[in-house]
Amino acid sequence: MTKNHVQIRFDKLASDYAANYEHPTTIFGFEKKRRMELLLEYAQQLKPQFTLDVGCGPGIVLSKLRGRLPDSNFVGVDLSNLMLREAQANNSSFFPLVQSDVEELPFADNVFDLIYALGVVDYLEKLHQFFKTIQRILRPGGYFVFTYPNGDCIKRTLRASLRSYQVRLVRSTSGVFSVPINGATIKRLVADCDFEPFRRHFITYGNGLVSFPWSVAISRKMEECLNENLVSRYLAWSCLCIVRKKRT
């Protein structure tokens, strides 16, 4: 998987991507909506002055957050120019939109109070470099919110095995898939890049293979019952993580 493949994929998805946030019809669409809900909830508590959306896509999350935090300043970044066009079309309020490789963000040190990356880290080639970049441009005491596909999830392991077999069967090397990440890798990245763990929230308890009409209701109920339970680490399809840059 290369950046070019990722850019091409999201260019193709740009015109329809916003619908996943507003009217999700599958458990995967629900995941986008749920992570947005959690971000909005936490951001209102943090009340950042300067916020960066990494991988802003069609700008739906930016628009919702702007409505909740009218006194904050926002910047959106995405690799796909077509996504940025959608973001511009979906937002009446002006804020800068920047086309950039997110592993090499073009911002000065210690600029943002809050940076979030929803559905981004699973497509990156240089994850450690990305975390170091976020740490550099985040102010001391600032927060970084990100999601990742839970590599400890039993259902993800099964699905990844099936997908790997399918790719080998058709001899395809150009597929663009999100790459699951296990909790130990996240813990190591957080420590190596001088972040402090703040909060972790497991989300999306779908079956991971097929979405049924009742999948969303079951997912919400399981999240409610299991989020503080260790078993959630092995059942949840994804995780929303909040870390804080150390003040010294």
Secondary structure as UniProt FT lines:
FT   HELIX           3..13
FT   TURN            14..18
FT   HELIX           19..22
FT   HELIX           27..46
FT   STRAND          50..54
FT   TURN            57..58
FT   HELIX           60..68
FT   TURN            70..71
FT   STRAND          73..78
FT   HELIX           81..89
FT   STRAND          97..99
FT   HELIX           102..104
FT   STRAND          112..117
FT   TURN            118..119
FT   HELIX           121..123
FT   HELIX           127..137
FT   STRAND          138..150
FT   TURN            151..152
FT   HELIX           154..170
FT   HELIX           183..192
FT   TURN            193..194
FT   STRAND          195..203
FT   TURN            213..214
FT   HELIX           215..226
FT   TURN            227..228
FT   TURN            230..231
FT   HELIX           232..235
FT   STRAND          238..245
//
